[in-house]
């Protein structure tokens, strides 16, 4: 009999693979976006927030998972960046739970609205909001911020820092080859049975081809091979400090350029926002980027050196 963690992992994987279809058919297996803490939904009202966080403070730390995953899987090999950072740095931890098979822009719009509700109902004066996004989670965060700035949302004023972990800012080569899902599903516990469905690529997966953030980015046939024609958005928010970590599976001195290989899913250039077109280059500050070697895409969630780098940036 499967545990609750296993059931959640399977449901998250299914949403990553065919989440757009589940939403279209109003299937009960589709995941409705929500904030969670300790695997439970966080109510967006003051009383509910006080009950969820008896020692609530105004420093919010939001953790955003990647494709085919969920909030519980932000804990890997006994370590959880969010919980550890909250304890050491005095933050209030919060986790996003969402259907990663939907278009990134659709999830970005919803996160924008949820964050507005959150800060307006937070049970303490909000001092800061920090987001740590893994993989697709980083793209989703950038999309939400774009719509927040368009609509002059309150929450964007509190966003002080964003940390991107292995985020494919300019896409993932494996998605272009059609086997991104094959790799990620084989890597996540309990989800290997879904790997054979990898050729069924959800809207969320095809958005990873070039790192789509907006509705306009996917209006054409998403399965058609085409060049990067994403709409221009402000590269990085000027009011927010942005940081990015890229992983490389090879040793630094490997003869085959490790930076081309990246973490097995995302190249170093994509993770650091570097693009041959200057207009699309995210231009992270050099001191706000870091590359770790001999680590995979998922190792970014539990590596002690990665954690210490994040902690240094957030201190």
C-alpha positions as CSV (number, residue, x, y, z in Angstrom):
1,X,0.0,0.0,0.0
2,X,1.4,3.4,-1.0
3,X,2.2,6.0,1.6
4,X,0.8,9.5,1.3
5,X,4.1,10.8,0.1
6,X,4.1,8.3,-2.7
7,X,0.6,9.1,-3.7
8,X,1.4,12.8,-3.7
9,X,4.5,12.2,-5.8
10,X,2.6,10.1,-8.3
11,X,-0.1,12.8,-8.6
12,X,2.5,15.5,-9.0
13,X,4.2,13.5,-11.8
14,X,0.9,12.9,-13.5
15,X,0.1,16.6,-13.4
16,X,3.5,17.4,-14.8
17,X,3.0,15.0,-17.8
18,X,-0.7,15.8,-18.6
19,X,-1.7,18.5,-16.2
20,X,-3.1,20.8,-18.9
21,X,-5.3,17.9,-20.1
22,X,-6.5,17.2,-16.5
23,X,-7.4,20.9,-16.1
24,X,-9.3,21.0,-19.5
25,X,-11.3,17.9,-18.5
26,X,-11.8,19.2,-14.9
27,X,-10.4,15.9,-13.7
28,X,-10.3,15.6,-9.9
29,X,-6.6,14.6,-10.1
30,X,-5.6,18.0,-11.2
31,X,-3.7,20.1,-8.6
32,X,-5.2,23.4,-7.6
33,X,-2.6,26.0,-6.8
34,X,-2.2,26.7,-3.1
35,X,0.3,27.6,-0.5
36,X,1.3,24.8,1.9
37,X,3.2,24.3,5.1
38,X,4.0,20.9,6.5
39,X,2.0,19.3,3.7
40,X,-1.2,21.1,4.6
41,X,-2.9,24.0,2.8
42,X,-2.3,27.4,4.3
43,X,-5.5,29.4,4.6
44,X,-5.2,33.0,3.3
45,X,-6.9,34.7,6.2
46,X,-5.3,36.2,9.3
47,X,-6.8,33.8,11.8
48,X,-5.8,30.8,9.7
49,X,-2.3,32.1,9.3
50,X,-1.9,32.7,13.0
51,X,-3.0,29.1,13.7
52,X,-0.6,27.8,11.0
53,X,2.3,29.9,12.3
54,X,2.0,30.5,16.1
55,X,5.3,32.5,15.9
56,X,4.6,34.2,12.6
57,X,6.8,37.1,11.6
58,X,7.0,39.6,8.7
59,X,9.8,37.8,6.9
60,X,8.2,35.4,4.3
61,X,10.3,32.7,2.6
62,X,8.5,31.1,-0.3
63,X,9.9,27.9,-1.8
64,X,8.7,27.0,-5.3
65,X,9.2,23.4,-6.7
66,X,9.9,22.3,-10.3
67,X,8.3,20.1,-12.9
68,X,6.5,16.9,-11.8
69,X,7.3,17.7,-8.2
70,X,5.5,19.0,-5.1
71,X,6.2,20.9,-1.9
72,X,7.1,17.7,0.1
73,X,9.8,16.8,-2.5
74,X,11.7,20.0,-1.6
75,X,12.9,17.8,1.2
76,X,15.6,15.6,-0.2
77,X,17.8,13.1,1.7
78,X,16.6,14.5,4.9
79,X,17.4,18.1,4.1
80,X,15.0,21.0,3.3
81,X,16.5,24.3,2.3
82,X,13.4,26.2,3.3
83,X,13.0,24.8,6.8
84,X,16.7,25.2,7.5
85,X,16.9,28.8,6.3
86,X,13.8,29.7,8.2
87,X,15.3,28.3,11.4
88,X,18.7,29.8,11.0
89,X,17.7,33.2,9.6
90,X,14.3,33.8,11.3
91,X,12.0,33.5,8.3
92,X,8.5,32.2,8.1
93,X,8.6,29.3,5.5
94,X,5.9,28.8,2.9
95,X,5.7,26.3,0.0
96,X,3.9,26.6,-3.3
97,X,2.0,23.6,-4.6
98,X,0.9,23.7,-8.2
99,X,0.0,21.8,-11.4
100,X,3.3,21.9,-13.3
101,X,1.7,20.7,-16.5
102,X,-0.1,24.0,-17.1
103,X,1.5,26.8,-19.1
104,X,4.0,28.7,-17.0
105,X,2.2,32.0,-17.8
106,X,-1.1,30.5,-16.5
107,X,0.6,29.5,-13.2
108,X,2.4,32.8,-13.1
109,X,-0.9,34.7,-13.3
110,X,-2.4,32.6,-10.5
111,X,0.7,32.9,-8.3
112,X,0.5,36.7,-8.8
113,X,-3.0,36.7,-7.4
114,X,-2.3,34.3,-4.6
115,X,0.7,36.4,-3.4
116,X,-1.4,39.5,-3.4
117,X,-4.0,37.8,-1.1
118,X,-1.2,36.5,1.1
119,X,0.6,39.8,1.8
120,X,-2.7,41.6,2.3
121,X,-3.9,39.1,4.9
122,X,-0.6,38.2,6.5
123,X,-1.0,38.1,10.3
124,X,2.0,40.4,10.9
125,X,3.4,43.5,9.3
126,X,5.2,42.3,6.1
127,X,8.9,43.2,6.1
128,X,10.2,41.2,3.2
129,X,9.4,38.4,0.8
130,X,12.1,36.1,-0.5
131,X,11.5,33.4,-3.2
132,X,13.7,30.4,-3.8
133,X,12.7,28.7,-7.0
134,X,14.0,25.3,-8.2
135,X,14.0,24.7,-12.0
136,X,10.6,25.5,-13.5
137,X,9.8,27.2,-10.1
138,X,12.2,30.0,-11.0
139,X,10.4,30.6,-14.4
140,X,7.0,30.6,-12.6
141,X,8.3,33.2,-10.1
142,X,9.6,35.5,-12.9
143,X,6.3,35.2,-14.7
144,X,4.3,36.1,-11.6
145,X,6.5,39.1,-11.0
146,X,6.0,40.3,-14.6
147,X,2.2,40.3,-14.2
148,X,2.5,41.9,-10.7
149,X,4.5,44.8,-12.1
150,X,2.0,45.2,-14.9
151,X,-0.8,45.4,-12.5
152,X,1.1,47.3,-9.7
153,X,0.4,44.6,-7.1
154,X,1.4,45.2,-3.5
155,X,3.4,42.0,-3.0
156,X,6.0,43.0,-5.6
157,X,7.1,45.9,-3.4
158,X,8.0,43.5,-0.6
159,X,10.0,41.1,-2.9
160,X,13.6,41.7,-1.8
161,X,15.4,38.6,-3.2
162,X,15.0,35.7,-5.6
163,X,17.3,32.7,-5.7
164,X,17.1,30.5,-8.8
165,X,18.3,26.9,-8.6
166,X,19.0,25.3,-11.9
167,X,16.3,27.4,-13.6
168,X,16.3,27.1,-17.4
169,X,15.9,30.8,-18.1
170,X,16.6,30.2,-21.8
171,X,15.2,26.8,-22.1
172,X,16.4,23.2,-21.7
173,X,18.0,21.4,-24.7
174,X,16.5,18.1,-23.6
175,X,13.0,19.4,-24.0
176,X,13.9,20.4,-27.6
177,X,15.0,16.8,-28.1
178,X,11.7,15.6,-26.6
179,X,13.2,13.6,-23.6
180,X,13.3,16.1,-20.8
181,X,10.5,14.2,-19.0
182,X,12.2,10.9,-19.5
183,X,15.2,12.1,-17.5
184,X,13.3,14.0,-14.7
185,X,10.8,11.1,-14.2
186,X,13.5,8.5,-14.0
187,X,15.3,10.7,-11.3
188,X,12.3,11.3,-9.0
189,X,11.4,8.5,-6.6
190,X,8.0,6.7,-7.3
191,X,7.6,8.3,-10.7
192,X,9.6,5.9,-13.0
193,X,6.4,4.3,-14.3
194,X,5.5,7.6,-15.9
195,X,8.8,7.9,-17.8
196,X,7.3,5.9,-20.7
197,X,4.8,8.7,-21.1
198,X,7.6,11.2,-21.7
199,X,6.6,11.7,-25.3
200,X,3.2,13.1,-24.1
201,X,4.4,16.6,-23.3
202,X,2.2,18.9,-21.3
203,X,2.0,22.7,-21.9
204,X,4.3,23.2,-19.0
205,X,7.0,20.9,-20.5
206,X,6.9,22.5,-23.9
207,X,7.3,25.9,-22.2
208,X,10.7,24.7,-21.1
209,X,11.9,24.6,-24.7
210,X,12.9,28.3,-24.6
211,X,11.8,29.3,-21.1
212,X,8.4,30.8,-21.9
213,X,7.0,33.2,-19.3
214,X,4.1,34.9,-21.0
215,X,0.8,34.0,-22.8
216,X,2.2,35.5,-26.0
217,X,5.1,33.0,-26.0
218,X,3.0,29.9,-26.7
219,X,0.1,31.2,-29.0
220,X,1.5,29.2,-32.0
221,X,1.6,25.4,-32.3
222,X,3.7,24.4,-29.2
223,X,4.8,21.1,-30.8
224,X,6.2,22.8,-33.9
225,X,9.9,23.2,-33.9
226,X,10.7,26.9,-34.0
227,X,13.2,29.5,-33.0
228,X,13.1,31.4,-29.7
229,X,10.6,34.1,-30.3
230,X,9.7,35.0,-26.7
231,X,8.3,38.4,-26.0
232,X,10.8,40.8,-24.4
233,X,10.2,41.3,-20.6
234,X,12.4,43.3,-18.3
235,X,15.4,40.9,-17.8
236,X,15.6,41.1,-14.0
237,X,13.7,43.3,-11.5
238,X,15.7,46.4,-10.5
239,X,14.1,46.5,-7.1
240,X,15.0,42.9,-6.2
241,X,18.4,41.2,-5.7
242,X,18.5,38.2,-8.0
243,X,20.8,35.2,-7.5
244,X,21.4,32.1,-9.6
245,X,23.1,28.7,-9.1
246,X,24.0,26.3,-11.8
247,X,25.1,22.7,-11.4
248,X,27.4,20.6,-13.5
249,X,27.5,16.8,-13.4
250,X,31.2,16.7,-14.5
251,X,34.3,17.7,-12.7
252,X,35.5,21.2,-13.3
253,X,38.7,20.0,-15.1
254,X,36.9,17.4,-17.3
255,X,38.1,17.4,-20.9
256,X,34.5,17.7,-22.3
257,X,33.4,21.2,-21.5
258,X,31.3,20.7,-18.3
259,X,29.5,24.0,-18.7
260,X,28.0,22.8,-22.0
261,X,26.7,19.7,-20.3
262,X,25.3,21.4,-17.2
263,X,23.4,19.5,-14.6
264,X,22.0,16.9,-17.0
265,X,18.9,18.9,-17.8
266,X,19.9,22.6,-17.8
267,X,23.0,24.1,-19.3
268,X,25.1,26.5,-17.3
269,X,24.4,29.4,-19.7
270,X,20.7,28.9,-19.4
271,X,20.8,28.6,-15.6
272,X,22.8,31.8,-15.4
273,X,20.6,33.6,-17.8
274,X,23.3,34.1,-20.5
275,X,22.0,34.5,-24.1
276,X,23.7,35.2,-27.4
277,X,21.1,37.9,-28.0
278,X,22.1,40.8,-25.6
279,X,18.5,41.9,-25.3
280,X,17.7,38.5,-23.7
281,X,20.8,38.3,-21.5
282,X,19.6,38.5,-17.9
283,X,22.8,40.1,-16.7
284,X,23.0,38.7,-13.2
285,X,25.7,40.5,-11.2
286,X,28.8,38.2,-11.3
287,X,28.9,38.0,-7.5
288,X,25.3,36.8,-7.5
289,X,26.0,33.7,-9.6
290,X,27.7,30.5,-8.7
291,X,28.5,27.1,-10.4
292,X,28.8,23.9,-8.4
293,X,30.5,20.9,-10.0
294,X,29.8,17.1,-9.7
295,X,26.1,17.7,-8.9
296,X,22.9,16.9,-10.7
297,X,19.8,19.0,-11.2
298,X,18.1,17.5,-8.1
299,X,21.3,17.6,-6.0
300,X,20.7,21.4,-5.9
301,X,17.9,20.7,-3.4
302,X,20.1,19.1,-0.7
303,X,23.8,19.9,-1.3
304,X,25.3,21.5,1.8
305,X,27.5,23.8,-0.2
306,X,24.5,25.0,-2.2
307,X,22.6,25.6,1.1
308,X,25.5,27.6,2.6
309,X,25.7,29.8,-0.6
310,X,22.0,30.6,-0.4
311,X,22.3,31.3,3.3
312,X,25.2,33.7,2.7
313,X,23.2,35.5,0.0
314,X,20.1,35.8,2.3
315,X,22.0,36.9,5.4
